[in-house]
Amino acid sequence: MKAAVVIPTQRRAPYLEVALASIVPQARAAEAEVLVVDDGPDEATRAAAERHGARYLRHDAPRGLNAARNTALQATDAPLVCFVDDDVEVRPGWLAALLGAAAACPDEVAVLTGPIHPRFEDHHFRSCGREGPPITFLELGAADRDCDHAWGANMAVRRSAVQRAGAFDEGRELYGDEQEWQARSKAAGGRIRYVAGAALDHRRAGDDARLRSLCRAAYRRGLASRRFDVFKGTAPSLANELRVLAGCLLHGPRRACMNGPVLAAHSLGRLRAALAAPTGAGPAEDFLSGTSGTVGGKRGALLRARDAWLDVREAPRRARLRRAARSEPPRRRVLAVGIDRPGSLMDAARAELMRSRHAVDVVTGPQGERGKFENLNGLLAAHPPGAYDWLLVIDDDVALPRGFLDSFLCAAERTGLKLAQPAHRLYSHAAWPVTRRHPGATARETTFVEIGPVTAFHRDSFDVLLPFPEGLPMGWGLDVHWAAVAAEHGWPIGIVDATPIGHTQRPAGSRYARDAAQAQARAFLADRPYVRRDEVRTLAVHR
């Protein structure tokens, strides 16, 4: 049977090298093709694929795991397509076992899977054994048998099953991606078969094998798993989520088990998703965060208290950054533009910006009858930014910390950011969780920077991103498109945690029709690349 082995990947060339080294010899022996789908793109990924003789496919901007799977399905006519993650190492006989099972099983066996053995390298993971490891694993014994589910790390599908069930849903985010498709396949009469001989190792290496990295990944899985439960209509109550969290918090110290904090992080992610209710009545568009992000009530009081504690804890770090900012970067020319409405905080923001050692021009205008970004274009037409090093777009309802601009630019330029924003305080209206302050961080490289309340553009981005496109008076959809454009140009973008701002006067979108803004964004993004909700994450932390 002709087969293709598909490895979706995104900027993880060291993992990909190990995967290809184990897969390519088996593929050659079976006369199967190997496809690497780069959801990036990334030159190191291309080089790894070419070095091992794999066929290289690329997305011009990140589109998600299911989109990569669909790209591969369109690029090969193989009757059996074997999907694996980029962080696996297949064991001897893996591909032969899948091909043998596919040949022996009837066509109704739509999916084939095999053992997934977790492997931690470089750092020891101590577990009490009562819970499974914190990465994808599967072990159903030494005999072949039907099973309920196949994980995407080791999942072969028949093309005939794709024809019956349809393509993978590109709107599904990570950790619910293959499950939704398999549910459709089973509804169409498909079966899933476990093949004991088709084994591989699922790796965590280097810093990824450290406890803190495992916890961060578990938190993201928790967010996604709760949202997928909501999608299926099976989400447990908030009280039940809290009970699970309590048990996880006790597990680590009680059992001297490193799984305790990982399980707690997963549970916290689920709880965070449960507390941040989706905006609107139905599932959020994939260019929106899917959460309201508003703060208030008892929860708001707790967030204010934690902000105060973090301010004290981070004071030495901020002081060091302020000292560095007095001499670096060199004195810059900064243009700050914004819309000033009655009763706003713009006068206070203007005064704070003018304290800077940099040469700052602050230009504001009234709201009038037009939208925010239409007005901003008008201000930029009257005050061209070409002579400036940085453009700062600032809303009129944001509170800036003292010494904001000097520290912000110092951290942004040290990190090499071309598009940047200050982090939100914990007590701040912010829909995207990634934008909230990250304790212990000075700045983070991320896959996303939002359109407000404060966004900074380096001069290298002016020719590409300015003026702002027409048809988006309130700017919805611009930030996820900017993120894709930045990836195309290789620009680092990110969030400065050392200068957290407060956005508490009113939630975003409270003064205009949100439905109209979403419709405009939907039309704008229809033929443009953009970063989807499940692709928004932190890539690197700078301390």
C-alpha positions as CSV (number, residue, x, y, z in Angstrom):
1,M,0.0,0.0,0.0
2,K,1.4,3.4,-0.9
3,A,1.8,5.6,2.2
4,A,2.9,9.1,3.1
5,V,4.4,10.1,6.4
6,V,3.5,13.7,7.4
7,I,5.2,15.8,10.0
8,P,3.5,19.2,10.7
9,T,6.0,21.5,12.5
10,Q,6.6,25.1,13.5
11,R,10.0,26.4,14.4
12,R,11.3,23.3,16.1
13,A,14.1,22.2,13.8
14,P,16.1,20.3,16.6
15,Y,13.1,18.1,17.3
16,L,12.4,17.6,13.6
17,E,16.0,16.4,13.0
18,V,15.5,13.5,15.4
19,A,12.1,12.6,14.0
20,L,13.3,12.6,10.4
21,A,16.4,10.6,11.2
22,S,14.2,7.8,12.5
23,I,11.4,8.0,9.9
24,V,13.2,8.5,6.6
25,P,15.0,5.1,6.6
26,Q,11.8,3.3,7.3
27,A,10.0,5.3,4.6
28,R,12.6,4.5,2.0
29,A,12.4,0.8,2.8
30,A,8.7,0.9,2.3
31,E,8.9,3.3,-0.7
32,A,6.8,5.8,1.2
33,E,7.2,9.6,0.9
34,V,7.9,11.9,3.8
35,L,6.3,15.4,3.9
36,V,7.3,18.2,6.3
37,V,4.6,20.9,6.5
38,D,6.1,24.0,7.9
39,D,3.4,26.1,9.6
40,G,5.7,29.1,9.6
41,P,7.8,29.4,7.5
42,D,11.3,28.8,9.0
43,E,14.6,28.4,7.2
44,A,16.0,26.0,9.7
45,T,13.0,23.7,9.2
46,R,13.5,23.9,5.4
47,A,17.1,23.0,5.8
48,A,16.3,20.0,8.0
49,A,13.7,18.7,5.6
50,E,16.1,19.0,2.6
51,R,19.0,17.4,4.5
52,H,17.0,14.3,5.1
53,G,15.4,14.2,1.6
54,A,11.9,15.0,2.8
55,R,9.4,16.9,0.7
56,Y,9.0,20.4,2.1
57,L,5.6,22.3,2.1
58,R,5.1,25.6,3.8
59,H,2.4,28.0,4.9
60,D,3.3,31.7,4.4
61,A,1.9,32.4,7.8
62,P,0.9,30.2,10.8
63,R,-2.5,28.6,10.1
64,G,-2.7,25.8,12.7
65,L,-2.1,22.1,13.0
66,N,-5.3,21.0,11.2
67,A,-4.5,23.3,8.4
68,A,-1.1,21.7,8.0
69,R,-2.8,18.2,8.0
70,N,-5.1,19.4,5.2
71,T,-2.2,20.8,3.2
72,A,-0.5,17.4,3.3
73,L,-3.7,15.6,2.3
74,Q,-4.0,17.9,-0.7
75,A,-0.3,17.4,-1.6
76,T,-0.3,13.6,-1.7
77,D,-2.5,10.9,-3.2
78,A,-1.3,8.1,-0.9
79,P,-4.1,5.9,0.4
80,L,-2.6,5.8,3.9
81,V,-1.4,9.1,5.4
82,C,0.6,8.6,8.7
83,F,0.6,11.8,10.8
84,V,3.2,12.2,13.6
85,D,4.3,15.1,15.8
86,D,7.7,16.7,15.2
87,D,8.9,15.7,18.6
88,V,8.7,11.9,18.2
89,E,11.3,9.2,17.4
90,V,9.7,6.2,15.8
91,R,10.9,2.7,16.9
92,P,12.1,0.0,14.5
93,G,9.2,-1.6,12.6
94,W,6.8,1.3,13.2
95,L,5.9,2.0,9.6
96,A,5.9,-1.6,8.5
97,A,3.4,-2.4,11.3
98,L,1.1,0.3,10.2
99,L,1.3,-0.8,6.6
100,G,0.7,-4.4,7.5
101,A,-2.3,-3.6,9.6
102,A,-3.8,-1.3,7.0
103,A,-3.5,-4.1,4.4
104,A,-5.0,-6.7,6.7
105,C,-7.9,-4.6,8.1
106,P,-11.1,-3.8,6.2
107,D,-11.7,-0.3,4.8
108,E,-14.0,0.6,7.8
109,V,-10.9,0.7,9.9
110,A,-10.4,4.4,9.2
111,V,-7.6,5.2,11.7
112,L,-4.6,3.3,12.9
113,T,-2.5,4.1,15.9
114,G,0.1,2.6,18.1
115,P,2.0,2.9,21.5
116,I,3.2,6.3,22.4
117,H,6.0,6.1,25.0
118,P,6.9,9.3,26.8
119,R,10.6,10.1,27.1
120,F,12.2,12.9,29.1
121,E,15.7,13.8,28.2
122,D,18.3,16.0,30.0
123,H,16.1,16.4,33.1
124,H,14.7,13.8,35.4
125,F,10.9,13.7,35.9
126,R,10.0,12.1,39.2
127,S,6.5,10.6,39.4
128,C,4.6,8.6,42.0
129,G,3.1,6.5,39.2
130,R,-0.5,7.3,40.2
131,E,-1.1,9.6,37.2
132,G,0.1,9.3,33.6
133,P,3.1,11.4,32.4
134,P,2.5,15.1,31.5
135,I,2.9,14.5,27.7
136,T,0.8,12.5,25.3
137,F,1.2,8.7,25.8
138,L,-0.7,5.6,24.9
139,E,-0.2,2.0,25.9
140,L,-3.0,-0.6,25.3
141,G,-1.0,-3.8,25.6
142,A,0.8,-6.2,23.4
143,A,-2.1,-7.3,21.2
144,D,-3.8,-5.4,18.4
145,R,-7.3,-4.3,19.2
146,D,-9.9,-1.6,18.4
147,C,-9.8,1.5,20.6
148,D,-11.7,4.7,21.2
149,H,-9.2,7.3,20.2
150,A,-5.9,7.9,18.4
151,W,-3.6,10.8,19.4
152,G,-2.2,13.0,16.7
153,A,1.4,12.1,17.7
154,N,0.8,8.7,16.1
155,M,-2.2,8.6,13.8
156,A,-2.5,7.0,10.4
157,V,-5.7,7.7,8.4
158,R,-7.1,6.2,5.2
159,R,-7.8,8.6,2.4
160,S,-11.2,6.9,2.0
161,A,-12.0,7.9,5.6
162,V,-11.2,11.5,4.8
163,Q,-13.5,11.3,1.8
164,R,-16.3,10.0,4.0
165,A,-15.8,12.3,7.0
166,G,-14.4,15.4,5.3
167,A,-11.2,17.4,5.9
168,F,-9.9,18.4,9.3
169,D,-11.6,21.4,10.9
170,E,-9.1,24.2,10.7
171,G,-11.1,26.3,13.1
172,R,-10.4,23.8,15.9
173,E,-7.5,24.8,18.2
174,L,-4.8,22.6,19.6
175,Y,-5.7,19.7,21.9
176,G,-9.2,19.2,20.4
177,D,-8.0,19.1,16.7
178,E,-8.0,15.4,15.9
179,Q,-10.7,14.5,18.3
180,E,-13.4,16.4,16.4
181,W,-12.4,14.7,13.1
182,Q,-12.4,11.2,14.7
183,A,-15.8,11.8,16.1
184,R,-17.0,12.6,12.5
185,S,-15.2,9.5,11.2
186,K,-16.8,7.2,13.8
187,A,-20.2,8.7,13.0
188,A,-19.7,7.7,9.4
189,G,-19.0,4.1,10.5
190,G,-15.3,4.3,10.9
191,R,-13.3,2.3,13.4
192,I,-10.0,3.0,15.2
193,R,-7.4,0.2,15.4
194,Y,-4.5,0.0,17.9
195,V,-1.4,-1.7,16.4
196,A,0.9,-2.9,19.1
197,G,4.0,-3.0,16.8
198,A,3.6,0.6,15.6
199,A,5.4,2.2,18.6
200,L,7.2,5.5,18.9
201,D,8.7,7.7,21.6
202,H,7.3,11.1,22.4
203,R,10.2,13.3,23.5
204,R,10.8,16.3,25.7
205,A,14.4,17.5,25.6
206,G,16.4,20.4,26.9
207,D,14.4,23.2,28.6
208,D,11.2,21.6,27.4
209,A,11.8,18.8,29.9
210,R,12.1,21.2,32.9
211,L,9.2,21.3,35.3
212,R,8.3,24.9,34.6
213,S,8.1,24.2,30.8
214,L,5.9,21.2,31.4
215,C,3.6,23.3,33.6
216,R,3.3,26.1,31.0
217,A,2.4,23.5,28.4
218,A,-0.1,21.9,30.8
219,Y,-1.7,25.3,31.4
220,R,-2.2,25.8,27.7
221,R,-3.7,22.3,27.3
222,G,-6.1,23.1,30.2
223,L,-7.3,26.2,28.5
224,A,-7.9,24.4,25.3
225,S,-9.4,21.3,26.8
226,R,-12.0,23.3,28.7
227,R,-12.9,25.2,25.6
228,F,-13.3,21.9,23.7
229,D,-15.5,20.6,26.5
230,V,-17.7,23.7,26.0
231,F,-17.7,23.0,22.3
232,K,-18.9,19.5,22.9
233,G,-21.4,20.6,25.6
234,T,-19.7,18.4,28.3
235,A,-18.0,21.1,30.4
236,P,-18.2,20.4,34.1
237,S,-19.4,23.0,36.6
238,L,-17.1,25.6,38.1
239,A,-17.4,23.9,41.5
240,N,-16.2,20.6,40.0
241,E,-13.2,22.4,38.4
242,L,-12.3,23.8,41.8
243,R,-12.5,20.4,43.5
244,V,-10.1,19.0,40.9
245,L,-7.7,21.9,41.4
246,A,-7.7,21.3,45.1
247,G,-6.8,17.7,44.6
248,C,-4.0,18.5,42.2
249,L,-2.5,21.1,44.6
250,L,-2.4,18.5,47.3
251,H,-1.0,15.7,45.1
252,G,2.5,17.1,44.7
253,P,3.5,17.6,48.3
254,R,1.5,14.6,49.5
255,R,3.2,12.2,47.0
256,A,6.5,14.0,46.5
257,C,5.5,13.9,42.8
258,M,6.4,16.3,40.1
259,N,3.1,15.6,38.4
260,G,1.3,17.5,41.1
261,P,2.3,21.0,39.9
262,V,1.8,19.9,36.3
263,L,-1.7,18.7,37.0
264,A,-2.4,21.8,39.0
265,A,-1.3,24.0,36.0
266,H,-3.6,22.0,33.7
267,S,-6.5,22.5,36.2
268,L,-5.7,26.2,36.5
269,G,-5.9,26.5,32.7
270,R,-9.3,24.9,32.7
271,L,-10.4,27.2,35.6
272,R,-9.1,30.3,33.7
273,A,-11.1,29.3,30.6
274,A,-14.2,28.7,32.8
275,L,-13.9,32.1,34.5
276,A,-13.3,33.9,31.2
277,A,-16.7,33.4,29.5
278,P,-16.8,33.6,25.7
279,T,-18.0,36.9,24.3
280,G,-21.3,36.6,22.6
281,A,-23.7,33.7,22.5
282,G,-21.9,31.3,20.2
283,P,-18.3,30.2,19.7
284,A,-15.9,33.1,19.2
285,E,-14.4,33.8,15.8
286,D,-10.9,32.3,15.6
287,F,-9.4,35.8,15.2
288,L,-10.8,36.8,18.7
289,S,-9.5,35.6,22.1
290,G,-12.8,33.8,22.9
291,T,-12.8,35.5,26.4
292,S,-14.3,38.7,27.7
293,G,-11.3,39.8,29.7
294,T,-13.2,42.2,31.9
295,V,-12.3,42.4,35.6
296,G,-14.3,43.4,38.6
297,G,-16.0,42.2,41.8
298,K,-14.3,40.0,44.4
299,R,-12.0,38.5,41.7
300,G,-11.0,42.0,40.8
301,A,-10.0,42.8,44.4
302,L,-7.8,39.7,44.5
303,L,-6.1,40.7,41.2
304,R,-5.5,44.2,42.6
305,A,-3.9,42.7,45.7
306,R,-1.7,40.4,43.6
307,D,-0.6,43.4,41.4
308,A,0.4,45.2,44.5
309,W,2.5,42.3,45.7
310,L,4.1,41.9,42.2
311,D,4.9,45.6,42.1
312,V,6.9,45.2,45.4
313,R,8.6,41.9,44.2
314,E,9.5,43.3,40.8
315,A,10.8,46.7,42.2
316,P,14.5,45.8,42.0
317,R,14.1,44.5,38.4
318,R,12.4,47.7,37.4
319,A,15.0,49.8,39.1
320,R,17.8,48.0,37.2
321,L,15.9,48.6,33.9
322,R,15.4,52.3,34.7
323,R,19.2,52.7,35.3
324,A,19.9,51.0,32.0
325,A,17.3,53.1,30.2
326,R,19.2,56.3,31.2
327,S,22.0,55.4,28.7
328,E,20.5,52.8,26.4
329,P,19.1,52.8,23.8
330,P,20.4,56.1,22.4
331,R,18.0,59.0,22.4
332,R,15.2,58.2,20.0
333,R,12.6,60.2,18.2
334,V,9.1,59.0,19.2
335,L,5.7,60.0,17.8
336,A,2.7,59.2,20.0
337,V,-0.7,59.5,18.5
338,G,-4.2,58.9,20.0
339,I,-7.8,60.0,20.1
340,D,-8.7,62.2,23.0
341,R,-12.3,62.1,24.2
342,P,-13.9,64.1,27.0
343,G,-13.2,62.7,30.5
344,S,-10.2,60.7,29.3
345,L,-6.8,60.0,30.8
346,M,-4.9,61.4,27.9
347,D,-3.6,64.4,29.7
348,A,-2.0,62.2,32.3
349,A,-0.6,59.9,29.6
350,R,0.8,62.9,27.7
351,A,2.5,64.2,30.8
352,E,4.1,60.8,31.5
353,L,5.4,60.5,28.0
354,M,6.9,64.0,28.0
355,R,9.0,63.0,31.1
356,S,11.0,60.7,28.8
357,R,14.7,61.4,28.0
358,H,13.7,60.7,24.4
359,A,12.5,63.3,21.9
360,V,8.7,62.8,22.1
361,D,5.9,64.4,20.1
362,V,2.4,63.7,21.3
363,V,-0.4,64.3,18.7
364,T,-4.0,63.8,19.5
365,G,-7.4,64.5,17.9
366,P,-11.1,64.3,18.7
367,Q,-13.2,61.2,18.0
368,G,-15.6,62.9,15.7
369,E,-17.9,60.7,13.5
370,R,-15.2,58.4,12.2
371,G,-13.7,55.3,13.8
372,K,-10.5,55.1,15.8
373,F,-8.2,53.9,13.0
374,E,-9.7,56.3,10.4
375,N,-8.9,59.1,12.8
376,L,-5.4,57.8,13.4
377,N,-4.7,57.7,9.7
378,G,-5.7,61.3,9.5
379,L,-3.3,62.2,12.3
380,L,-0.5,60.3,10.6
381,A,-1.2,62.0,7.3
382,A,-0.8,65.4,9.0
383,H,2.2,64.2,11.0
384,P,4.2,61.7,8.9
385,P,6.1,59.2,11.1
386,G,9.0,58.8,8.6
387,A,11.4,60.9,10.6
388,Y,10.8,59.0,13.8
389,D,12.3,55.8,15.3
390,W,9.1,54.7,17.0
391,L,5.4,55.2,16.6
392,L,3.3,54.8,19.7
393,V,-0.5,54.4,19.3
394,I,-2.1,55.0,22.7
395,D,-5.7,54.9,23.8
396,D,-7.1,57.7,26.0
397,D,-8.2,55.4,28.8
398,V,-4.9,53.8,29.9
399,A,-2.8,54.5,33.0
400,L,0.9,54.4,32.3
401,P,3.4,53.7,35.1
402,R,6.0,56.3,36.1
403,G,9.1,56.2,33.9
404,F,7.1,54.2,31.3
405,L,8.6,55.2,27.9
406,D,12.3,55.0,28.8
407,S,12.0,51.5,30.4
408,F,9.6,50.3,27.7
409,L,11.9,51.3,24.8
410,C,15.0,49.9,26.5
411,A,13.4,46.5,27.0
412,A,11.9,46.5,23.5
413,E,15.1,47.3,21.8
414,R,17.2,44.9,24.0
415,T,14.8,42.2,22.8
416,G,14.9,43.3,19.2
417,L,11.1,43.8,19.0
418,K,9.7,45.5,15.9
419,L,6.1,45.5,17.2
420,A,5.6,45.7,20.9
421,Q,3.1,46.4,23.6
422,P,3.3,46.8,27.4
423,A,1.8,44.0,29.4
424,H,-1.5,44.5,31.1
425,R,-1.6,44.5,34.9
426,L,-3.6,41.6,36.3
427,Y,-6.4,44.0,37.2
428,S,-6.9,45.4,33.7
429,H,-9.5,44.8,31.0
430,A,-7.6,42.5,28.6
431,A,-9.2,39.8,26.5
432,W,-6.0,37.9,25.5
433,P,-4.4,36.1,28.5
434,V,-1.0,36.2,26.8
435,T,-0.9,40.0,27.2
436,R,-1.1,40.0,31.0
437,R,2.0,40.6,33.0
438,H,4.3,37.6,33.4
439,P,6.0,37.6,36.8
440,G,9.8,37.5,36.7
441,A,9.9,38.6,33.0
442,T,11.3,41.8,31.5
443,A,9.9,41.1,28.1
444,R,8.6,38.2,26.0
445,E,8.7,37.3,22.4
446,T,5.2,36.3,21.4
447,T,3.2,35.4,18.2
448,F,0.8,38.3,18.8
449,V,0.6,41.9,19.8
450,E,-2.8,43.6,20.1
451,I,-4.1,46.8,18.6
452,G,-4.4,48.6,21.9
453,P,-4.5,50.1,24.4
454,V,-0.8,50.8,23.7
455,T,1.0,49.5,20.6
456,A,4.5,50.5,19.5
457,F,5.8,50.3,15.9
458,H,9.5,50.3,15.1
459,R,10.5,52.3,12.1
460,D,11.4,49.1,10.2
461,S,7.7,48.3,10.1
462,F,6.4,51.6,8.9
463,D,6.5,51.0,5.2
464,V,4.6,47.7,5.6
465,L,2.0,48.4,8.3
466,L,1.3,52.1,7.7
467,P,-1.1,53.7,6.9
468,F,-3.7,51.5,8.5
469,P,-6.0,49.7,6.0
470,E,-9.4,51.2,5.2
471,G,-12.6,49.3,6.0
472,L,-11.6,48.7,9.7
473,P,-12.6,51.8,11.5
474,M,-12.1,50.2,14.9
475,G,-9.2,48.0,13.9
476,W,-10.6,44.6,14.8
477,G,-8.6,41.9,13.0
478,L,-5.6,44.1,12.4
479,D,-3.5,42.7,15.2
480,V,-3.8,39.1,14.2
481,H,-2.9,40.1,10.6
482,W,0.0,42.2,11.8
483,A,1.3,39.1,13.6
484,A,1.2,37.0,10.4
485,V,2.9,39.8,8.5
486,A,5.6,40.0,11.2
487,A,6.2,36.2,10.9
488,E,6.5,36.6,7.1
489,H,9.2,39.3,7.5
490,G,11.0,37.6,10.4
491,W,10.3,40.4,12.8
492,P,10.4,39.6,16.5
493,I,7.2,41.0,18.2
494,G,6.3,40.8,21.8
495,I,5.2,42.1,25.2
496,V,7.2,44.2,27.7
497,D,6.3,42.9,31.2
498,A,8.5,45.4,33.1
499,T,6.1,48.3,32.3
500,P,2.6,46.9,33.0
501,I,-0.2,49.3,32.2
502,G,-3.7,49.6,33.6
503,H,-6.8,49.6,31.4
504,T,-9.7,49.9,33.8
505,Q,-12.0,52.7,32.7
506,R,-14.0,50.6,30.3
507,P,-13.7,47.2,28.5
508,A,-12.6,47.2,24.9
509,G,-15.5,47.7,22.4
510,S,-17.9,49.2,25.0
511,R,-18.5,52.4,23.0
512,Y,-19.4,50.9,19.6
513,A,-21.2,48.0,17.9
514,R,-19.1,44.9,18.4
515,D,-21.1,42.9,15.8
516,A,-20.2,45.4,13.1
517,A,-16.6,45.4,14.1
518,Q,-16.5,41.6,13.9
519,A,-18.1,41.6,10.5
520,Q,-15.6,44.1,9.3
521,A,-12.7,42.0,10.6
522,R,-14.2,38.9,9.1
523,A,-14.3,40.5,5.6
524,F,-10.8,42.0,6.0
525,L,-9.2,38.6,7.0
526,A,-11.1,36.6,4.3
527,D,-8.2,36.9,1.9
528,R,-5.3,37.8,4.2
529,P,-3.1,35.7,6.5
530,Y,-3.6,35.9,10.2
531,V,-2.7,34.2,13.5
532,R,-5.5,32.2,14.9
533,R,-6.5,32.1,18.6
534,D,-4.8,28.7,19.3
535,E,-1.6,30.0,17.8
536,V,-1.3,33.0,20.2
537,R,1.5,32.1,22.7
538,T,4.8,33.1,24.2
539,L,7.9,32.0,22.3
540,A,10.7,33.2,24.6
541,V,11.0,34.9,27.9
542,H,13.7,37.5,28.6
543,R,14.5,38.1,32.3
